[in-house]
Amino acid sequence: MKREEMITIVSQKMKLIRTEYNYTQEQMADILGISKKTLVQIEKQRIECGWTVAVAVCTLFRNSMILQTALGGNPLMFISLIANEGLIHVDKNEVNDKLWWRTIENKTNWRIQQNLVHTCFRILNPEGRIIFYTFSKDIALEEFQKHIF
């Protein structure tokens, strides 16, 4: 996924996210730091939000079921992947969310999983902790090999 795709997804879901949280257009615009006129344009899909607004939406509304369903999981993970050119080494304390992922390889209790909505991969250690994200299956397999031997 690239910035443009994330911007498009967030823009297309903006009105649904706003109504999910029961905000008026004025409230939502204020929360995001944009004008009501700009928000209306985005909601009517006349324009798309920018990267900064997409990041703000993903951060402030990361628990939105609309957003999570559109992306296939935690919006912040996707923002981080895009911002870090497709690679994230994860904090050892991050917890596994199983809903949006399928295991594609499992060796010595280490697993590679693929996101069910977008092409994204992650590696989980034997305790089920996420240690790595990438958009590249080849990079995921390479990183996986480092851990199983």
Residue pairs with C-beta under 8 A, 6 or more apart in sequence:
1 78
1 81
1 82
1 118
1 119
1 120
1 135
2 82
3 51
3 54
3 82
6 51
6 54
6 58
6 78
6 79
6 82
7 48
7 49
7 50
7 51
7 54
8 48
9 70
9 71
10 49
10 53
10 54
10 57
10 58
10 67
11 42
11 45
11 47
11 48
11 49
11 54
12 45
12 70
13 66
13 67
13 70
14 28
14 39
14 42
14 43
14 49
14 57
15 43
16 66
17 57
17 61
17 64
17 66
17 67
18 25
18 28
18 39
18 43
20 64
20 65
20 66
21 28
21 61
21 64
23 31
25 36
25 39
25 40
25 43
26 36
28 39
29 35
29 36
29 38
29 39
31 60
32 39
32 53
32 56
32 57
32 60
33 56
34 49
34 53
38 47
41 47
42 48
42 49
42 53
49 57
54 79
55 79
55 83
57 67
57 75
58 67
58 75
58 76
58 78
58 79
59 75
59 76
59 79
61 67
61 75
62 74
62 75
62 76
64 75
67 75
68 74
68 75
68 100
69 117
70 117
71 78
71 117
71 118
72 100
72 115
72 116
72 117
72 118
72 120
73 97
73 99
73 100
73 101
73 115
73 117
74 97
77 88
77 120
77 133
78 118
78 120
80 88
80 133
81 87
81 88
81 120
81 133
81 134
81 135
86 134
86 135
86 136
86 139
87 132
87 133
87 134
87 139
88 132
88 133
88 134
89 131
89 132
90 122
90 129
90 130
90 131
90 132
90 133
92 129
92 131
93 129
94 129
94 130
95 129
95 130
96 124
96 128
96 129
96 130
100 115
100 116
100 117
101 113
101 114
101 115
101 116
101 122
102 113
102 114
102 116
103 111
103 112
103 113
104 112
104 113
104 114
104 121
105 111
105 112
105 141
105 144
106 112
107 144
107 148
108 126
108 148
109 125
109 126
110 123
110 124
110 125
110 126
110 144
110 147
110 148
111 123
111 124
112 121
112 122
112 123
112 140
112 141
112 144
113 121
113 122
113 123
113 124
114 120
114 121
114 137
115 121
115 122
119 135
119 137
120 133
120 134
120 135
121 133
121 134
121 135
121 136
121 137
121 139
121 140
122 130
122 132
122 133
122 134
122 140
123 130
123 131
123 132
123 140
123 143
123 144
123 147
124 130
124 131
125 131
125 147
131 147
132 140
132 143
134 140
134 143
